[in-house]
Amino acid sequence: MIFSETPLVGAYLIDIEPIEDVRGFFARSFCKNEFTVHGLQSEFVQCNIASNYKKGTLRGMHYQLEPYAEVKLVRCIRGSIYDVVIDLREKSSTFKKWFSVELSAGNCKMLYVPEGFAHGYQTLTDDTEVFYQVSEFYQPNYERGIRWDDGNFDIQWPLQEKIISSKDRNWDIFNGKHSEPCARG
């Protein structure tokens, strides 16, 4: 695997190194040793799949609060997505900056999303599937989000048409601080 730093501190773009022959190719998409050598999280507790029926579907911008902040390793395994991350770590030199990349079944790229980043994407094709590994179990009371159109970030989404859940439409505008976890109940 080839690990390339993005402009956001701690976020990496990961390319596979395919070994090809007449049958196709074989490549490693994860290796605990290689992730550890690069100082990246190498323990994942959950794998998720998001299926998206229509081009223009927008999911995000999601993250979890400490102590359940999660690392994500994201790959598009069918179709194509415009993937976006925002650095929300207040002490980071790239605080409030965002980065985007196209992930597709064809380019086989993966995005390593560190703790403290919001993550989201917009589908560029119909019938898209996204596979991602996460380092923490989902904790609904610690889940947070930022509106996809928050002027603090001015993310340039590629498609005008946006299919967005009511939950994602109603996230708050980022005020520079993270809210407290919701009371368990």
N, C-alpha and C positions, 0 to 999 in steps of 0.2 A: 504494500500500500504506500501511496505517496501522500504525505501530510503537508499541507500548505496553509500557513497562517493567513487569516483574512485581515482586513484593516481594523477589526475589532479585537482587542486583546483577549486571548483565550479561546476564540472561535476558530475552528479549522475547517477547511475544505479537504476532503479525503477522496483520492482517486484510487481505483483498483489498478492492479497490474495484471492484465489478462494474459494467460498462456493460451495461444490460439493454435488450432489445427483445423482440419477439414470438417470436424464435427461441430465446431463452435469454439468456445473458450471456457476456461476455468480460472477463477480468481478468488482470493480471500477477501471477505468483506469485513472481517473483524479478527483481531488477534490480541488477546490480553497482553502478551509480551510487548508488542509494538506500541500499543496505547500507553502502557506503563513507561516505556523508554521515552516517549514524548511528554510525559508528565500529565497524561489525560486520565480521566476516570475510566476504569476498566472493569467495573462491576455494574451490571445492569440487572434489575429485578423484574422488569416487565417489558413485553413487546406489544405494540399496538399497531392496528391497521385502520386507516381511514379510507373509506371508499367514497368517491365523489362522482355523482352521475353527470353533472353538467359543467362545461367550461364556464369560468367566471366564479365558481364557488370560492368563497373566502372564509378561511378558518383562522381565528386569532384576534388579538395577540395575547397568548396565554403564558402563565408562569405559576409557580407555587412558591409560597413564603417559606423561610426557614422555620423549623428545622427540616422541612420536607422539600427544600429547593432541589430541583432535579436537573441533571445533565440529560440531554437528548442527542441521540444519533439518528439522523433523519435521512431516508432514502426514498425516492419515488420509484416504485417498481412497475407501474403501468401509467402511460401517458406522460404528462409534463406539468411541473408546477414552478411558480415564481415564489421562492422561499425567502422569508425575511426574518431577521433577528434584530433586536434592540438591546443594547447594553444598559441595564438598569442598576448597575453596581455604582453606588454613589461615590466611592473612592477611586473608581477606575478612570484612567486617562481618556477612555472612549465613552464615558458616561453620556447617555442620551443620544448616541450615534447609532445609525442603523446600517445594515449590510444586506444585500440581496444577491441571490444566485439562482439560476435555472437548474433544477434537478429534474432528470428525466430517466425513463427506462433505458433510453438510448445512450446517455452519457455516463450512467452508472456512478455518478458522483454522490458523495454523502456529505452532510453538514453536521459537524460536531458543535452542539449548542451548550455552552457552559452554564453552571448555576448562575442565577441572577440575571438571565437574559429572558426577554419576552420572545415568543416564537409564533409565527403564523405563515400562511401561504395562500396564494390564489392559483386555482387550476387554470392551465393554459389550453387544455384539451378536455373533451368529454371523456367519461369513463376512466378516471384517474384513481390510482391507488397509492397510498403513502404508508410506508412501514417505518416505525421508529421504536428504538429501544430507549428505556428510561432508567435512571439510577435510583429512583424512589417510587414507592407505591403511590397511587393517586390518593390525595387527601382533599376531599371536597371543601372542607372548612379552611384550607390553606390555599385554595385556588384563587388566582387573581387574573385580571386581564386589563388591557388598555384598548381603547377604541381604535379601530383600523384606520380611522381618518383623523386621529389626534393631531392638531396643528403643531404641537410641540416637536413632532418628528417629521411631518410632511412626507410620509412614505409615498413614493411614486408607483402606484399599482399599475400594471400594464393594461388591464382591461377595464373599460367603463362599466360594463355589466357586472354586478356583484350579487351573488346569492349568499346571503348572510343570515345566520340564526338570530333569533331575537336576543338571545343571551349575548352574542358577540356585538350586536348593535347597541346594546345598553351598558357596556362597560364604561367606567368613568374616564374622563380626561385625566392624564397623568399630572399629578401636582408636585412631583419631585420626591415624594415619600410613599412608602408602602403602608397600606392600612393594616390594622391588627387582624389576627385570625378571627373568624366568626366563632361565636360561642357554640360549643357542641350541644346538640339537643336532639 
